[in-house]
Amino acid sequence: MKLRTLWLVMVAFCLFSATSGRADDLFRLYWRGTYYTKNATGHIVTHSFNEQDFVNQVAHDNGLDPSSCIFVYRPNKRDTVVVRSNGAFVADVIQMEYVWTDISNPNGSVIVRQALLFDENHQNALGSWMGLETRSVNAQGVLVNDKLSGWMQYSKPELNAVYSGQAFTGDRVVDNSGG
């Protein structure tokens, strides 16, 4: 009976370990630029935007304090998300994971990437991204650092707005969320 109990505990532990997964690799993302639209008189006007605009919208939509949220890039998922300061996932923002072309060096540490940009609110691509990604891994193949920098251009037709700008990653955000 004791052997059977021990075996069940081991199986349960293995199943739990397999489903809990590893924490996401998260890197703070700075997303800066200008968007163009028309004012009430029909003239083209420019506005600045940055990553805090995404954070503010996601925080508002989820009843959170924006100061407790961070805009990040998840290199293994090729997307951008808002997370809480402890790394807990809040919401997807922009995805680069569906249509892309990568040209990388032999060990995959330098990647030139062009990707179409998508979000959760549109079926079609919003625009595109072009940039350079440099990755460092340790001896076990675990991602240590990821630097992404490049340019984006996209539009949001329902806002009659065209966006252009640059984005780049900063420091790692440690995922202590446990999920």
N, C-alpha and C positions, 0 to 999 in steps of 0.2 A: 504494500500500500504506500509506504514512504517513497519507494522508487517511482511509482506512478505519479504521486503528487509532485515530486521533484521534476519529473519529465514534463508535466503540465505547466509548471512554473517556468521552466526553460522555454517551452514553446510560446507561452504568452509573452515572455520577455523578448524573444526574437521577433514575434509579430509586431509588438509595440515599437521596437527599435527600427524595423523596416518601414513602418508607416510614419514615424515621427520625422524622418529625413534630416538632412543637414540644413543649417540656417542659410538663407540667401546671402550671396555676396552683394553688398550694397556700397555704392560710392555716391557721395553728395554730388548733385548735378546742378550746374549753373547754366541757365537757359535764358539768353538775353537777346533783345532785338527791338525791331520796330514793326508796328502793323499800320496798315493804311486802310482807311475807310472814308465815307462821306459824312459831312456834317449836315445839319438841318437845311442849309441852303444849297446843298449839292456839291460843295467844294471838297476836294480831297484833303484829308487831314491825317497827320501822323501821330502816333502814340507810342511810347516806350512800353515794353513788357519785360518781365523776368519771371524766374521760377516761383517767386512768392505769389504771383497771380494764380498759378496752379494750386499751390498750397492753400491759399485763402479760399478758393472755390471748393476744393475737396473738404477742407475743415468745415466750411459752412454747410455743405451738403450732408455731412456726417455728424453735425452738432459738436465739433471739437474746437478747442482753442488752437488757432493757427501757430502759436508759438510752441506748441507741443509736436509739431509735424515738420518733416523734412522731405524735400524732393530729391529722389535718388535714381541712379541708373543701376539696373541689374544686368551685368554683362552676360551671364549665363542664360538669361531669358530674353535678351535684346529688347528690353523695354524700360520705360520710365514709370515710376510709381511714387505715390506719397506714402510715407511710413510715419509712425509715431517715433519720438526721439529714442525709444528703446529698440527700434527696428521692426516693430509690429506692422504688418501690411494694413493699409487703409483703403487705397484705391489705385487702379490702373490709370495712367494718364495718356501717354503716347507709346505706341508699339512700333518697333522696327523689325519684328520677328517673322513677318509673313512673306515679304518679297525683298530680296537683297542680292547683291553681288559682293563677295569678299575676295580680295587678292591678298594673300599672306606670304610671309617669308617661310623658309623650310620648317622652322620650329614653332610657327604660329605666334611668335611674340610681337610681330608687327602686322597689322591688318589695315589695308585701305578698304573702306566700306562705302557703298552706296546702297541706300535702303529707302523703300517707300514708307511713309508715315501713316499710321492708322490710329483711330481712337475708338472708344466704346460707343460713340454716338453716331458714327458714320459707317456705312457699308463700304464705300469706296475710299481709296487712298486720299489723304488730305494734301499730300505733297511729298517732298523727299528730303533726305539727309545725305550728306557726303562728308566723310572725315577719316581720321586716322585713329586707330586704337592700338596702344602698346600694352602688353600683358606680361607680368612676371609671375612665375610659379616656383614653388619650392621643389626640393628633391622628390617629394611624394606626389607632385603634380597638382598641388592645391594652389589656387589663385592667391597670390600675395598682394598684388597691386594691379590696377587697371586704370589707364589714362586714356580718356576719350576726348577728342576735340574735333570740331567740324562746324559745318554750316547747314542750316535748314531753311527751307522755304515751303510754305503751305498756305492753305486758305480754309476759311470756314464760311461756306456759301450762305448759310442762314444768317450770318452776321454781316455779310457783304464786306469781309475783311481779308486782307492778304498780309501774311506774316513773313518776315525774313530776319535771320539773325545767326548767332553763334552759340555753341554750347560746349562745355568742357567739364570734366569731372574734377573733384577735389578729393578730400580725405575719405577713407573708408568709414562707413557707419556700421558699427557693430550691432548685429542682430541678437539682442538679449531677450527676445520676446518668448522664446521657448516654443514657438509654433512656426 
